[in-house]
Amino acid sequence: MFQASRLFFLIWLDIKRFFRDTKYVLFIIALPIIFYIIYTAIFPKNANVNGVPWSEYCLISMIAFGIMGNAINLLGTKIADERKKMVYLLESISS
């Protein structure tokens, strides 16, 4: 049981860290939602793409947009920044 509570604590810390960085929140959550609202407002309600209603098709596209945007643009720079901070921390500890 100790491992499960520790895991939930680490997940909670990661969620808090995620929402502290406004760049992540903007590009991963807010931007796809804004695009979804705009695109569903522009096209007619009865539009279909290969038999799928446009609103559902656009929703899946915006979810993929958010995931790919995170993976391509933001996640790599976040990992590099964390590694750089860890290297500086280790250098300061070792000297």
The first five atom37 places (N, CA, C, CB, O) and aatype in JSON, in Angstrom:
{
  "aatype": [12, 13, 5, 0, 15, 1, 10, 13, 13, 10, 9, 17, 10, 3, 9, 11, 1, 13, 13, 1, 3, 16, 11, 18, 19, 10, 13, 9, 9, 0, 10, 14, 9, 9, 13, 18, 9, 9, 18, 16, 0, 9, 13, 14, 11, 2, 0, 2, 19, 2, 7, 19, 14, 17, 15, 6, 18, 4, 10, 9, 15, 12, 9, 0, 13, 7, 9, 12, 7, 2, 0, 9, 2, 10, 10, 7, 16, 11, 9, 0, 3, 6, 1, 11, 11, 12, 19, 18, 10, 10, 6, 15, 9, 15, 15],
  "atom_mask": [
    [1, 1, 1, 1, 1],
    [1, 1, 1, 1, 1],
    [1, 1, 1, 1, 1],
    [1, 1, 1, 1, 1],
    [1, 1, 1, 1, 1],
    [1, 1, 1, 1, 1],
    [1, 1, 1, 1, 1],
    [1, 1, 1, 1, 1],
    [1, 1, 1, 1, 1],
    [1, 1, 1, 1, 1],
    [1, 1, 1, 1, 1],
    [1, 1, 1, 1, 1],
    [1, 1, 1, 1, 1],
    [1, 1, 1, 1, 1],
    [1, 1, 1, 1, 1],
    [1, 1, 1, 1, 1],
    [1, 1, 1, 1, 1],
    [1, 1, 1, 1, 1],
    [1, 1, 1, 1, 1],
    [1, 1, 1, 1, 1],
    [1, 1, 1, 1, 1],
    [1, 1, 1, 1, 1],
    [1, 1, 1, 1, 1],
    [1, 1, 1, 1, 1],
    [1, 1, 1, 1, 1],
    [1, 1, 1, 1, 1],
    [1, 1, 1, 1, 1],
    [1, 1, 1, 1, 1],
    [1, 1, 1, 1, 1],
    [1, 1, 1, 1, 1],
    [1, 1, 1, 1, 1],
    [1, 1, 1, 1, 1],
    [1, 1, 1, 1, 1],
    [1, 1, 1, 1, 1],
    [1, 1, 1, 1, 1],
    [1, 1, 1, 1, 1],
    [1, 1, 1, 1, 1],
    [1, 1, 1, 1, 1],
    [1, 1, 1, 1, 1],
    [1, 1, 1, 1, 1],
    [1, 1, 1, 1, 1],
    [1, 1, 1, 1, 1],
    [1, 1, 1, 1, 1],
    [1, 1, 1, 1, 1],
    [1, 1, 1, 1, 1],
    [1, 1, 1, 1, 1],
    [1, 1, 1, 1, 1],
    [1, 1, 1, 1, 1],
    [1, 1, 1, 1, 1],
    [1, 1, 1, 1, 1],
    [1, 1, 1, 0, 1],
    [1, 1, 1, 1, 1],
    [1, 1, 1, 1, 1],
    [1, 1, 1, 1, 1],
    [1, 1, 1, 1, 1],
    [1, 1, 1, 1, 1],
    [1, 1, 1, 1, 1],
    [1, 1, 1, 1, 1],
    [1, 1, 1, 1, 1],
    [1, 1, 1, 1, 1],
    [1, 1, 1, 1, 1],
    [1, 1, 1, 1, 1],
    [1, 1, 1, 1, 1],
    [1, 1, 1, 1, 1],
    [1, 1, 1, 1, 1],
    [1, 1, 1, 0, 1],
    [1, 1, 1, 1, 1],
    [1, 1, 1, 1, 1],
    [1, 1, 1, 0, 1],
    [1, 1, 1, 1, 1],
    [1, 1, 1, 1, 1],
    [1, 1, 1, 1, 1],
    [1, 1, 1, 1, 1],
    [1, 1, 1, 1, 1],
    [1, 1, 1, 1, 1],
    [1, 1, 1, 0, 1],
    [1, 1, 1, 1, 1],
    [1, 1, 1, 1, 1],
    [1, 1, 1, 1, 1],
    [1, 1, 1, 1, 1],
    [1, 1, 1, 1, 1],
    [1, 1, 1, 1, 1],
    [1, 1, 1, 1, 1],
    [1, 1, 1, 1, 1],
    [1, 1, 1, 1, 1],
    [1, 1, 1, 1, 1],
    [1, 1, 1, 1, 1],
    [1, 1, 1, 1, 1],
    [1, 1, 1, 1, 1],
    [1, 1, 1, 1, 1],
    [1, 1, 1, 1, 1],
    [1, 1, 1, 1, 1],
    [1, 1, 1, 1, 1],
    [1, 1, 1, 1, 1],
    [1, 1, 1, 1, 1]
  ],
  "atom_positions": [
    [[0.82, -1.19, 0.0], [0.0, 0.0, 0.0], [0.86, 1.25, 0.0], [-0.93, 0.0, 1.19], [0.46, 2.28, -0.53]],
    [[2.05, 1.14, 0.6], [2.94, 2.29, 0.65], [3.32, 2.75, -0.75], [4.2, 1.95, 1.46], [3.41, 3.95, -1.01]],
    [[3.55, 1.8, -1.64], [3.94, 2.15, -3.01], [2.83, 2.9, -3.73], [4.31, 0.9, -3.79], [3.11, 3.83, -4.49]],
    [[1.58, 2.52, -3.51], [0.46, 3.18, -4.18], [0.32, 4.62, -3.7], [-0.85, 2.42, -3.93], [0.12, 5.51, -4.52]],
    [[0.42, 4.86, -2.4], [0.31, 6.23, -1.9], [1.47, 7.08, -2.39], [0.25, 6.24, -0.36], [1.31, 8.26, -2.67]],
    [[2.64, 6.48, -2.48], [3.81, 7.2, -3.0], [3.61, 7.55, -4.47], [5.09, 6.36, -2.82], [3.95, 8.65, -4.9]],
    [[3.06, 6.62, -5.23], [2.79, 6.87, -6.64], [1.79, 8.01, -6.82], [2.26, 5.6, -7.31], [2.0, 8.89, -7.66]],
    [[0.72, 8.0, -6.04], [-0.28, 9.07, -6.14], [0.31, 10.42, -5.74], [-1.49, 8.76, -5.28], [-0.04, 11.45, -6.32]],
    [[1.19, 10.42, -4.76], [1.85, 11.65, -4.36], [2.71, 12.2, -5.5], [2.71, 11.42, -3.1], [2.7, 13.4, -5.76]],
    [[3.46, 11.32, -6.17], [4.29, 11.76, -7.29], [3.44, 12.25, -8.46], [5.21, 10.62, -7.75], [3.8, 13.22, -9.13]],
    [[2.33, 11.59, -8.71], [1.42, 12.04, -9.76], [0.87, 13.41, -9.41], [0.27, 11.04, -9.97], [0.79, 14.29, -10.28]],
    [[0.48, 13.62, -8.16], [-0.04, 14.92, -7.71], [1.02, 16.01, -7.89], [-0.48, 14.84, -6.24], [0.7, 17.11, -8.34]],
    [[2.27, 15.72, -7.55], [3.34, 16.7, -7.73], [3.55, 17.03, -9.2], [4.65, 16.18, -7.12], [3.77, 18.19, -9.56]],
    [[3.47, 16.02, -10.06], [3.65, 16.26, -11.49], [2.52, 17.1, -12.06], [3.75, 14.93, -12.23], [2.76, 17.96, -12.9]],
    [[1.3, 16.87, -11.61], [0.16, 17.67, -12.07], [0.32, 19.12, -11.63], [-1.17, 17.08, -11.54], [0.06, 20.03, -12.4]],
    [[0.74, 19.33, -10.39], [0.95, 20.7, -9.9], [2.04, 21.39, -10.71], [1.34, 20.68, -8.4], [1.91, 22.57, -11.06]],
    [[3.11, 20.67, -11.01], [4.2, 21.25, -11.8], [3.73, 21.58, -13.21], [5.4, 20.29, -11.85], [4.13, 22.6, -13.78]],
    [[2.9, 20.73, -13.77], [2.38, 20.97, -15.11], [1.58, 22.26, -15.17], [1.5, 19.79, -15.56], [1.77, 23.06, -16.08]],
    [[0.69, 22.47, -14.22], [-0.17, 23.65, -14.25], [0.54, 24.93, -13.83], [-1.37, 23.43, -13.38], [0.0, 26.02, -14.03]],
    [[1.71, 24.83, -13.24], [2.48, 26.03, -12.92], [3.08, 26.67, -14.16], [3.58, 25.7, -11.93], [3.29, 27.88, -14.21]],
    [[3.36, 25.86, -15.16], [3.97, 26.37, -16.39], [2.84, 26.75, -17.35], [4.92, 25.31, -17.05], [2.22, 25.89, -17.97]],
    [[2.59, 28.05, -17.48], [1.46, 28.52, -18.3], [1.64, 28.21, -19.78], [1.28, 30.01, -18.11], [0.66, 28.08, -20.5]],
    [[2.88, 28.1, -20.23], [3.12, 27.77, -21.63], [2.53, 26.4, -21.97], [4.64, 27.8, -21.94], [1.92, 26.23, -23.02]],
    [[2.71, 25.44, -21.08], [2.15, 24.11, -21.3], [0.63, 24.15, -21.3], [2.64, 23.15, -20.24], [-0.02, 23.58, -22.18]],
    [[0.07, 24.82, -20.33], [-1.38, 24.87, -20.23], [-1.97, 25.54, -21.47], [-1.81, 25.63, -18.97], [-2.99, 25.09, -21.99]],
    [[-1.33, 26.59, -21.94], [-1.83, 27.3, -23.11], [-1.75, 26.44, -24.36], [-1.06, 28.59, -23.32], [-2.75, 26.3, -25.07]],
    [[-0.6, 25.87, -24.64], [-0.42, 25.16, -25.9], [-1.02, 23.76, -25.91], [1.03, 25.08, -26.22], [-1.38, 23.26, -26.98]],
    [[-1.12, 23.12, -24.78], [-1.61, 21.74, -24.77], [-3.1, 21.65, -24.49], [-0.85, 20.93, -23.74], [-3.77, 20.77, -25.03]],
    [[-3.62, 22.54, -23.67], [-5.03, 22.45, -23.29], [-5.86, 23.54, -23.95], [-5.17, 22.52, -21.78], [-6.86, 23.25, -24.61]],
    [[-5.47, 24.79, -23.77], [-6.32, 25.91, -24.21], [-6.36, 26.05, -25.73], [-5.82, 27.2, -23.59], [-7.44, 26.27, -26.29]],
    [[-5.23, 25.94, -26.39], [-5.2, 26.16, -27.84], [-6.07, 25.15, -28.61], [-3.77, 26.08, -28.34], [-6.84, 25.57, -29.47]],
    [[-5.98, 23.84, -28.34], [-6.89, 22.92, -29.03], [-8.37, 23.17, -28.73], [-6.55, 21.5, -28.66], [-9.21, 23.0, -29.6]],
    [[-8.68, 23.59, -27.5], [-10.07, 23.9, -27.17], [-10.55, 25.11, -27.96], [-10.23, 24.16, -25.66], [-11.67, 25.11, -28.48]],
    [[-9.71, 26.13, -28.06], [-10.07, 27.33, -28.83], [-10.24, 26.98, -30.31], [-8.99, 28.43, -28.67], [-11.2, 27.42, -30.94]],
    [[-9.32, 26.19, -30.86], [-9.45, 25.77, -32.26], [-10.73, 24.97, -32.47], [-8.23, 24.95, -32.68], [-11.41, 25.16, -33.48]],
    [[-11.05, 24.08, -31.54], [-12.27, 23.28, -31.67], [-13.5, 24.17, -31.7], [-12.37, 22.27, -30.51], [-14.39, 23.96, -32.53]],
    [[-13.56, 25.13, -30.82], [-14.71, 26.04, -30.79], [-14.82, 26.83, -32.09], [-14.61, 27.0, -29.59], [-15.91, 26.98, -32.64]],
    [[-13.69, 27.33, -32.58], [-13.7, 28.11, -33.82], [-14.12, 27.23, -35.0], [-12.31, 28.72, -34.09], [-14.99, 27.62, -35.78]],
    [[-13.5, 26.06, -35.14], [-13.78, 25.21, -36.3], [-15.2, 24.66, -36.3], [-12.8, 24.06, -36.34], [-15.8, 24.51, -37.36]],
    [[-15.74, 24.35, -35.14], [-17.12, 23.86, -35.12], [-18.12, 24.99, -35.32], [-17.4, 23.14, -33.8], [-19.25, 24.74, -35.75]],
    [[-17.73, 26.22, -35.02], [-18.64, 27.35, -35.25], [-18.64, 27.76, -36.72], [-18.23, 28.55, -34.38], [-19.65, 28.24, -37.23]],
    [[-17.52, 27.57, -37.41], [-17.4, 27.99, -38.81], [-18.21, 27.07, -39.74], [-15.93, 28.0, -39.24], [-18.94, 27.55, -40.6]],
    [[-18.08, 25.77, -39.55], [-18.7, 24.82, -40.46], [-20.14, 24.52, -40.03], [-17.89, 23.52, -40.52], [-20.47, 24.64, -38.85]],
    [[-20.99, 24.14, -40.99], [-22.39, 23.85, -40.65], [-22.5, 22.65, -39.72], [-23.21, 23.6, -41.93], [-21.64, 21.77, -39.7]],
    [[-23.58, 22.63, -38.96], [-23.78, 21.57, -37.96], [-24.0, 20.2, -38.59], [-24.97, 21.92, -37.07], [-23.7, 19.18, -37.97]],
    [[-24.52, 20.16, -39.82], [-24.81, 18.87, -40.44], [-23.69, 18.4, -41.37], [-26.11, 18.96, -41.21], [-23.9, 17.45, -42.13]],
    [[-22.52, 19.02, -41.32], [-21.4, 18.6, -42.16], [-20.86, 17.25, -41.68], [-20.28, 19.67, -42.15], [-20.77, 17.0, -40.48]],
    [[-20.51, 16.39, -42.65], [-19.97, 15.07, -42.35], [-18.64, 14.87, -43.06], [-20.96, 13.96, -42.76], [-18.43, 15.41, -44.15]],
    [[-17.76, 14.11, -42.43], [-16.49, 13.71, -43.04], [-16.47, 12.19, -43.03], [-15.24, 14.32, -42.28], [-16.32, 11.57, -41.98]],
    [[-16.61, 11.58, -44.21], [-16.67, 10.12, -44.35], [-17.71, 9.49, -43.43], [-15.3, 9.52, -44.06], [-17.47, 8.44, -42.83]],
    [[-18.85, 10.13, -43.31], [-19.94, 9.61, -42.49], [-19.86, 9.96, -41.02], [0.0, 0.0, 0.0], [-20.76, 9.61, -40.25]],
    [[-18.81, 10.65, -40.61], [-18.65, 11.05, -39.21], [-19.03, 12.52, -39.09], [-17.18, 10.81, -38.7], [-18.57, 13.34, -39.89]],
    [[-19.84, 12.89, -38.1], [-20.18, 14.31, -37.94], [-18.93, 15.17, -37.73], [-21.14, 14.49, -36.75], [-17.97, 14.75, -37.08]],
    [[-18.96, 16.37, -38.3], [-17.79, 17.25, -38.27], [-17.34, 17.54, -36.84], [-18.1, 18.54, -38.99], [-16.13, 17.6, -36.59]],
    [[-18.25, 17.74, -35.91], [-17.86, 18.08, -34.54], [-17.06, 16.95, -33.9], [-19.11, 18.38, -33.69], [-16.09, 17.21, -33.18]],
    [[-17.43, 15.7, -34.15], [-16.68, 14.56, -33.61], [-15.34, 14.42, -34.3], [-17.49, 13.26, -33.76], [-14.33, 14.14, -33.65]],
    [[-15.31, 14.6, -35.6], [-14.07, 14.5, -36.37], [-13.08, 15.57, -35.91], [-14.35, 14.63, -37.88], [-11.89, 15.3, -35.75]],
    [[-13.58, 16.77, -35.72], [-12.73, 17.87, -35.29], [-12.23, 17.65, -33.86], [-13.49, 19.2, -35.38], [-11.09, 18.0, -33.54]],
    [[-13.06, 17.07, -33.0], [-12.65, 16.81, -31.62], [-11.46, 15.86, -31.58], [-13.82, 16.24, -30.82], [-10.5, 16.1, -30.86]],
    [[-11.54, 14.78, -32.34], [-10.43, 13.83, -32.39], [-9.19, 14.49, -32.96], [-10.81, 12.6, -33.24], [-8.08, 14.25, -32.48]],
    [[-9.35, 15.33, -33.97], [-8.22, 16.04, -34.56], [-7.55, 16.96, -33.55], [-8.66, 16.84, -35.78], [-6.32, 17.05, -33.5]],
    [[-8.34, 17.66, -32.75], [-7.77, 18.59, -31.77], [-7.1, 17.85, -30.61], [-8.86, 19.51, -31.23], [-6.13, 18.34, -30.04]],
    [[-7.62, 16.67, -30.25], [-6.94, 15.86, -29.24], [-5.58, 15.42, -29.76], [-7.8, 14.62, -28.86], [-4.58, 15.49, -29.04]],
    [[-5.54, 14.97, -31.0], [-4.27, 14.58, -31.61], [-3.33, 15.78, -31.73], [-4.5, 13.96, -32.99], [-2.12, 15.64, -31.54]],
    [[-3.87, 16.95, -32.05], [-3.07, 18.17, -32.14], [-2.41, 18.48, -30.8], [-3.95, 19.35, -32.58], [-1.23, 18.82, -30.76]],
    [[-3.15, 18.38, -29.71], [-2.6, 18.65, -28.39], [-1.52, 17.65, -28.0], [0.0, 0.0, 0.0], [-0.49, 18.03, -27.45]],
    [[-1.75, 16.38, -28.28], [-0.77, 15.35, -27.93], [0.49, 15.5, -28.76], [-1.37, 13.95, -28.14], [1.6, 15.46, -28.22]],
    [[0.34, 15.69, -30.07], [1.51, 15.84, -30.93], [2.26, 17.14, -30.66], [1.1, 15.77, -32.4], [3.48, 17.19, -30.71]],
    [[1.51, 18.2, -30.36], [2.16, 19.46, -30.02], [3.02, 19.32, -28.78], [0.0, 0.0, 0.0], [4.12, 19.88, -28.72]],
    [[2.53, 18.59, -27.81], [3.3, 18.34, -26.6], [4.54, 17.52, -26.92], [2.44, 17.62, -25.56], [5.64, 17.86, -26.48]],
    [[4.36, 16.46, -27.67], [5.48, 15.56, -27.95], [6.56, 16.22, -28.79], [4.98, 14.32, -28.64], [7.74, 16.01, -28.55]],
    [[6.16, 17.0, -29.77], [7.14, 17.57, -30.7], [7.78, 18.84, -30.15], [6.48, 17.87, -32.02], [9.0, 18.98, -30.2]],
    [[6.99, 19.76, -29.66], [7.51, 21.08, -29.32], [7.93, 21.23, -27.87], [6.5, 22.11, -29.63], [9.03, 21.72, -27.59]],
    [[7.09, 20.84, -26.95], [7.31, 21.23, -25.57], [8.01, 20.19, -24.72], [6.02, 21.57, -24.96], [8.81, 20.54, -23.85]],
    [[7.72, 18.93, -24.93], [8.27, 17.89, -24.07], [9.79, 17.81, -24.17], [7.66, 16.55, -24.41], [10.48, 17.68, -23.16]],
    [[10.32, 17.9, -25.38], [11.77, 17.83, -25.56], [12.5, 18.96, -24.88], [0.0, 0.0, 0.0], [13.53, 18.74, -24.23]],
    [[11.99, 20.17, -25.01], [12.64, 21.31, -24.35], [12.52, 21.21, -22.84], [12.05, 22.63, -24.84], [13.44, 21.59, -22.12]],
    [[11.4, 20.71, -22.35], [11.21, 20.54, -20.9], [12.21, 19.53, -20.35], [9.77, 20.09, -20.58], [12.81, 19.76, -19.3]],
    [[12.4, 18.42, -21.04], [13.35, 17.4, -20.59], [14.77, 17.95, -20.63], [13.25, 16.13, -21.46], [15.55, 17.71, -19.71]],
    [[15.11, 18.67, -21.69], [16.45, 19.26, -21.79], [16.7, 20.26, -20.67], [16.64, 19.93, -23.15], [17.79, 20.29, -20.1]],
    [[15.72, 21.08, -20.36], [15.87, 22.04, -19.26], [16.04, 21.34, -17.92], [14.66, 22.98, -19.21], [16.87, 21.75, -17.11]],
    [[15.28, 20.29, -17.69], [15.41, 19.56, -16.43], [16.77, 18.89, -16.32], [14.3, 18.52, -16.29], [17.36, 18.86, -15.24]],
    [[17.28, 18.35, -17.41], [18.6, 17.73, -17.38], [19.68, 18.77, -17.13], [18.88, 16.99, -18.7], [20.63, 18.52, -16.39]],
    [[19.53, 19.94, -17.75], [20.51, 21.01, -17.54], [20.52, 21.44, -16.07], [20.2, 22.21, -18.45], [21.58, 21.64, -15.49]],
    [[19.34, 21.58, -15.49], [19.26, 21.96, -14.07], [19.89, 20.88, -13.19], [17.8, 22.19, -13.66], [20.56, 21.2, -12.21]],
    [[19.67, 19.62, -13.54], [20.25, 18.53, -12.75], [21.77, 18.53, -12.87], [19.67, 17.18, -13.2], [22.46, 18.27, -11.89]],
    [[22.3, 18.81, -14.06], [23.75, 18.86, -14.24], [24.33, 19.99, -13.41], [24.11, 19.05, -15.73], [25.34, 19.8, -12.74]],
    [[23.7, 21.15, -13.43], [24.18, 22.27, -12.62], [24.09, 21.94, -11.13], [23.38, 23.54, -12.92], [24.98, 22.31, -10.36]],
    [[23.04, 21.26, -10.73], [22.89, 20.88, -9.33], [23.99, 19.91, -8.92], [21.52, 20.25, -9.09], [24.59, 20.05, -7.86]],
    [[24.26, 18.93, -9.78], [25.32, 17.96, -9.47], [26.69, 18.62, -9.45], [25.3, 16.82, -10.48], [27.53, 18.26, -8.63]],
    [[26.93, 19.59, -10.35], [28.2, 20.3, -10.35], [28.38, 21.11, -9.07], [28.3, 21.22, -11.57], [29.47, 21.15, -8.5]],
    [[27.31, 21.76, -8.62], [27.41, 22.56, -7.4], [27.6, 21.67, -6.16], [26.17, 23.43, -7.23], [28.28, 22.07, -5.22]],
    [[27.01, 20.49, -6.17], [27.17, 19.58, -5.04], [28.57, 19.01, -5.01], [26.13, 18.45, -5.1], [29.17, 18.87, -3.94]],
    [[29.11, 18.67, -6.18], [30.42, 18.02, -6.23], [31.57, 18.98, -5.98], [30.6, 17.35, -7.57], [32.66, 18.53, -5.63]],
    [[31.37, 20.3, -6.16], [32.49, 21.22, -5.94], [32.6, 21.68, -4.52], [32.36, 22.4, -6.83], [33.5, 22.46, -4.2]]
  ]
}
